[in-house]
Amino acid sequence: MRFGSAAALAALLAGCSGATGGNNATAANVTAPATNQADAARQRPVPCSVERHGMGAVINGSADAACDNSVDPQAMALDGLIRIIPDQHPAFYYILAKRLFDANRRDEAVFWFYAGQLRYRIRLACHPELRPDTEPALYASLHATIGREINEYAGGDPAAWAAAVERARAWDAETRNGFEPKAPCATAIAQQREGMGQLIAQLRADPDAIRRERAARGLPNR
């Protein structure tokens, strides 16, 4: 599913069901880590927690590379995880977003969800050799589960939704990738950032249509 396609926007809206509560963090309060460090010189080992979710296949042609068990994104303090997130596998962004959402820091959750979605899409586009039952499958699972409730919340305020996606896009451009170098993925980065730009434009094109769609489904608008 492309970021900027009509089908992508329809899927985001169709995925909204049920109601969610409020948030305790405004868009202006989203915390981002420092950006003045270099990208990784080479890809770091894939986290063990990622491998355990269907990632038993060979990664980058190395069958004996040890997985990385140095960070537990489920147990680490939230603000500590935010500080180190640029150095982590994209799946960890989804875990961060889910934990923030559950902690009622929902505007932050939207931002980090889209930052992670962009970096995960870039990774998959940059590594077409990855078997479908490995990282691509994990991405689809995370997007279908965590993405559903976060998009449901985000859709209640289309202007804030578009702004959060735009901030995530800008953050990715300005922030190092400490998990793998950006340079070899330059084409994938450009393509996925363009697609995210199209999604932002669609969200801003007709916010009233988004509100009407939600109202028809019995969902609240903020």
C-alpha positions in Angstrom: 0.0 0.0 0.0 1.5 3.3 -1.1 1.5 6.2 1.4 -0.2 8.6 -1.0 -2.7 6.5 -2.8 -6.4 6.9 -2.5 -6.5 3.3 -1.3 -4.1 4.1 1.5 -6.3 6.9 2.8 -9.4 4.8 2.5 -7.7 2.0 4.4 -6.8 4.5 7.2 -10.3 5.6 7.5 -11.8 2.1 7.2 -9.5 0.9 9.9 -11.2 3.3 12.4 -13.6 1.5 14.7 -14.6 2.0 18.3 -13.8 5.0 20.5 -10.6 6.1 22.2 -9.9 8.5 25.1 -8.1 11.8 25.2 -4.4 12.6 25.3 -2.1 14.5 27.7 0.5 15.7 25.3 -0.1 18.4 22.7 1.6 18.3 19.3 4.1 20.9 20.4 5.2 18.7 23.3 6.4 15.8 21.2 10.0 15.0 22.4 12.6 14.2 19.8 16.2 13.1 20.4 19.3 15.1 19.3 20.0 14.9 15.6 23.7 15.9 15.4 25.2 12.4 15.3 26.3 10.4 12.3 24.4 7.5 10.7 25.5 4.0 11.4 28.6 2.9 9.4 26.9 -0.4 8.7 23.7 -2.2 9.6 23.6 -3.3 13.2 22.4 -6.8 14.1 18.7 -7.3 14.0 17.2 -7.4 17.5 16.5 -10.8 19.0 13.0 -9.8 19.7 12.4 -9.1 16.0 13.9 -12.4 15.0 11.6 -14.2 17.5 8.6 -12.8 15.6 9.2 -14.8 12.5 12.7 -13.6 11.8 14.5 -16.9 11.8 15.7 -16.5 8.2 19.1 -15.3 7.1 19.7 -11.6 7.4 22.0 -9.9 4.9 23.5 -13.2 3.9 24.8 -14.0 7.3 23.5 -17.2 8.9 25.6 -17.0 12.1 25.3 -13.3 13.0 24.2 -13.0 16.7 21.0 -11.1 17.2 21.1 -8.0 19.4 19.5 -8.4 22.8 20.8 -5.2 24.3 17.6 -3.2 24.4 14.2 -4.4 25.7 11.7 -1.8 24.3 8.9 -3.2 26.4 10.6 -2.7 29.7 12.8 0.4 29.2 11.5 3.7 30.6 9.6 5.6 27.9 11.7 8.7 27.8 14.9 6.6 27.8 13.5 4.7 24.8 12.7 8.0 23.0 16.3 9.1 23.5 17.8 6.0 21.9 15.1 5.3 19.3 17.1 6.6 16.3 19.6 3.8 16.8 16.9 1.0 16.9 15.2 -1.3 14.4 12.0 0.3 13.0 9.9 -2.3 14.8 10.9 -0.6 18.1 9.2 2.6 17.0 5.9 0.7 16.8 6.4 -0.6 20.4 7.3 2.9 21.5 4.1 4.3 19.9 2.0 1.6 21.5 3.4 2.2 24.9 2.9 6.0 24.6 -0.6 5.5 23.5 -1.4 3.3 26.5 0.2 5.8 28.8 -2.2 8.4 27.4 0.5 10.3 25.6 -1.4 9.9 22.4 -0.2 12.8 20.3 3.3 11.6 20.8 2.2 8.1 19.9 0.9 9.4 16.5 4.2 11.1 15.8 6.4 8.1 16.6 4.1 5.7 14.8 4.6 7.6 11.6 8.3 8.1 12.1 8.6 4.3 12.6 6.3 3.6 9.7 8.4 5.7 7.4 11.7 4.1 8.5 10.2 0.6 8.3 8.9 1.2 4.8 12.3 2.6 3.8 14.0 -0.5 5.2 11.8 -2.9 3.3 12.1 -0.9 0.1 15.9 -0.8 0.5 16.1 -4.6 1.2 13.9 -6.4 -1.3 15.9 -9.5 -0.6 14.2 -10.0 2.8 11.9 -13.0 2.8 8.2 -12.2 3.0 7.8 -14.2 6.2 10.5 -12.2 8.0 10.6 -8.5 8.5 7.9 -7.7 5.9 5.5 -10.0 7.8 6.3 -8.3 11.1 5.7 -4.9 9.6 2.3 -6.0 8.3 1.4 -7.4 11.7 2.5 -4.3 13.6 0.7 -2.0 11.2 -2.5 -3.9 11.4 -2.6 -4.0 15.2 -0.9 -0.9 16.6 -1.7 1.2 13.6 -5.4 0.6 13.8 -6.0 2.2 17.2 -3.5 5.0 16.6 -5.0 6.0 13.2 -8.4 5.8 14.8 -7.4 8.3 17.4 -5.5 10.5 14.9 -8.4 10.7 12.5 -10.5 12.6 15.2 -8.5 15.7 14.3 -7.5 15.7 10.6 -5.4 18.9 10.9 -3.3 17.5 13.8 -3.1 14.2 12.1 -1.6 15.8 9.0 0.8 17.9 11.1 2.0 14.9 13.0 2.8 13.0 9.8 4.6 16.0 8.4 6.7 16.3 11.6 7.6 12.7 11.3 8.7 13.1 7.7 10.8 16.1 8.7 12.2 14.3 11.7 13.4 11.4 9.5 15.2 13.8 7.2 16.9 15.6 10.0 17.7 12.7 12.3 20.5 10.2 12.0 19.7 6.5 11.4 21.9 4.6 13.9 20.5 1.2 12.9 21.7 1.3 9.3 23.3 3.9 7.0 21.1 6.1 5.0 23.3 6.5 2.0 22.8 3.0 0.4 19.0 3.5 0.8 18.9 7.0 -0.8 16.5 5.9 -3.6 14.1 4.1 -1.2 14.2 7.1 1.2 13.3 9.5 -1.6 10.4 7.3 -2.8 8.9 6.7 0.6 9.3 10.4 1.6 7.5 11.4 -1.6 4.7 9.0 -0.8 4.4 10.3 2.7 4.2 13.8 1.3 1.3 12.7 -0.9 -0.5 11.3 2.2 -0.1 14.6 4.0 -1.6 16.4 1.0 -4.6 14.0 1.0 -5.2 14.4 4.7 -5.2 18.2 4.3 -7.2 18.2 1.0 -10.7 17.6 2.6 -10.7 17.3 6.4 -14.5 17.6 6.4 -14.8 14.4 4.4 -12.7 12.6 7.0 -15.0 14.0 9.7 -18.1 12.9 7.8 -16.7 9.4 7.3 -16.0 9.1 11.0 -19.4 10.4 12.0 -21.1 7.9 9.7 -19.2 5.2 11.5 -20.2 6.5 14.9 -16.7 7.7 15.8 -16.0 11.0 17.7 -14.4 14.0 16.1 -12.3 16.4 18.2 
